[in-house]
C-alpha cells in the first residue's frame, strides 16, 4: 500500500502535464520552421501522438488484468479496446500530416469518450478531469500542427 497517496498523485499529474510539452512544442515548431522541415516535425508530432494514443489503449489492458485478478470473468472489452487505439494511430501516421494529425486528434477524443465511461466502472473516475485537460491540449496541438502543414 502506498504510504504517500497525495505525493504520488502530484507526481502522476506532474508527469502527465509534462507529457504535453512535446505536443505544444512540436505544434508551435511547425509554424516556425521552413516548409522543407515540415515533414520531419509533423512526423515527430504524429509519432508522439500515436505513442500516447497507444499508451491510452494500454491502460485498458491494465484495467482488464486488474479486473481478471479480482473476478473470474473480467470484461473482455478492456482487452479488445486496448488494441484499437494503436491500430487507429497506425493508420493515422501512415497518412499525410494534413490528414493524419486531425485523425489523431479525433482518436484522442474517442479515447477520452471511452475512458469517460469505463473509468467510472473501474473506480478511477478521479482521473477524468485531468484526462479531459490532457486530451483537449493534445488534440488541439494536433489540429494546430495540421493547420501549419
C-alpha positions in Angstrom: 0.0 0.0 0.0 1.2 3.5 -0.8 2.1 5.5 2.3 2.0 8.8 0.4 -1.0 8.8 -1.9 -1.1 12.6 -2.2 2.5 12.8 -3.2 2.0 10.0 -5.8 -1.0 11.8 -7.2 1.0 15.0 -7.6 3.9 13.2 -9.3 1.5 11.5 -11.7 -0.1 14.8 -12.5 3.2 16.4 -13.0 4.3 13.7 -15.4 1.1 13.8 -17.3 1.1 17.5 -17.8 4.8 17.5 -18.7 3.8 15.0 -21.4 2.0 17.8 -23.1 5.3 19.7 -23.8 6.1 17.7 -27.0 2.6 18.3 -28.3 2.7 22.0 -27.7 6.3 22.4 -28.7 6.1 20.5 -31.9 2.8 22.2 -32.9 4.4 25.6 -32.4 7.6 24.5 -34.2 5.6 23.6 -37.3 4.6 27.2 -37.6 8.2 28.4 -37.1 10.3 26.2 -39.3 10.8 26.4 -43.0 8.4 24.4 -45.1 11.1 21.9 -46.1 11.3 20.9 -42.4 7.6 20.4 -42.1 7.6 16.7 -42.9 10.1 15.9 -40.2 8.4 18.0 -37.5 5.0 16.7 -38.5 6.2 13.1 -38.3 7.6 13.8 -34.9 4.3 15.2 -33.7 2.3 12.4 -35.3 4.6 9.8 -33.9 4.4 11.2 -30.4 0.6 11.4 -30.6 0.5 7.8 -31.9 2.6 6.7 -28.9 0.3 8.5 -26.5 -2.8 7.0 -28.1 -1.2 3.6 -27.8 -0.5 4.3 -24.2 -4.1 5.2 -23.6 -5.2 1.9 -25.0 -2.6 0.1 -22.9 -4.2 1.5 -19.7 -7.2 -0.7 -20.6 -5.1 -3.8 -20.5 -4.0 -2.9 -17.0 -7.7 -2.4 -16.0 -8.5 -5.7 -17.6 -5.7 -7.6 -15.8 -6.7 -6.0 -12.5 -10.3 -7.0 -13.0 -9.3 -10.5 -14.1 -7.4 -10.9 -10.8 -10.5 -9.8 -8.8 -13.2 -11.7 -10.7 -13.4 -15.0 -12.6 -14.9 -13.4 -15.7 -13.4 -10.0 -16.4 -15.0 -7.9 -19.2 -13.3 -8.7 -22.5 -13.9 -5.1 -23.6 -10.8 -3.7 -22.0 -8.5 -6.1 -23.8 -10.3 -5.6 -27.2 -10.4 -1.8 -26.8 -6.8 -1.7 -25.6 -5.5 -2.6 -29.1 -8.0 -0.4 -31.0 -6.3 3.0 -30.4 -2.9 1.6 -31.6 -4.4 0.3 -34.8 -6.2 3.6 -35.5 -3.0 5.5 -34.7 -1.1 3.3 -37.1 -3.5 4.3 -39.9 -3.1 8.0 -39.0 0.7 8.0 -39.1 0.6 6.3 -42.5 -1.3 9.3 -43.8 0.0 12.8 -44.9 0.2 15.1 -41.9 -2.7 17.3 -43.0 -5.0 14.3 -42.7 -3.2 12.2 -40.1 -2.9 14.8 -37.4 -6.6 15.7 -37.4 -7.3 11.9 -37.3 -5.1 11.6 -34.3 -7.0 14.5 -32.7 -10.2 12.6 -33.3 -8.7 9.4 -31.9 -7.6 11.2 -28.8 -11.2 12.4 -28.4 -12.6 8.9 -28.9 -10.2 7.5 -26.3 -11.4 10.1 -23.8 -15.1 9.3 -24.6 -14.4 5.6 -23.9 -12.4 6.4 -20.7 -15.2 8.6 -19.5 -17.5 5.6 -19.4 -15.0 2.9 -18.4 -13.0 4.8 -15.7 -16.2 5.2 -13.7 -16.9 1.4 -13.8 -13.2 0.7 -13.0 -13.3 3.1 -10.0 -10.7 5.5 -11.3 -13.0 8.4 -12.3 -10.9 10.8 -10.1 -8.5 11.0 -13.1 -11.2 12.1 -15.6 -10.7 15.9 -15.1 -7.0 15.6 -15.8 -7.7 13.3 -18.8 -10.0 15.9 -20.2 -7.4 18.6 -19.9 -4.7 16.4 -21.4 -7.0 15.4 -24.3 -8.0 18.9 -25.2 -4.5 20.2 -25.3 -3.1 17.2 -27.2 -5.9 17.2 -29.7 -5.7 21.0 -30.2 -1.9 20.6 -30.7 -2.5 18.1 -33.4 -5.0 20.3 -35.1 -2.8 23.4 -34.9 0.1 21.4 -36.2 -2.0 20.1 -39.1 -3.0 23.7 -40.0 0.6 24.6 -40.4 1.3 21.8 -43.0 
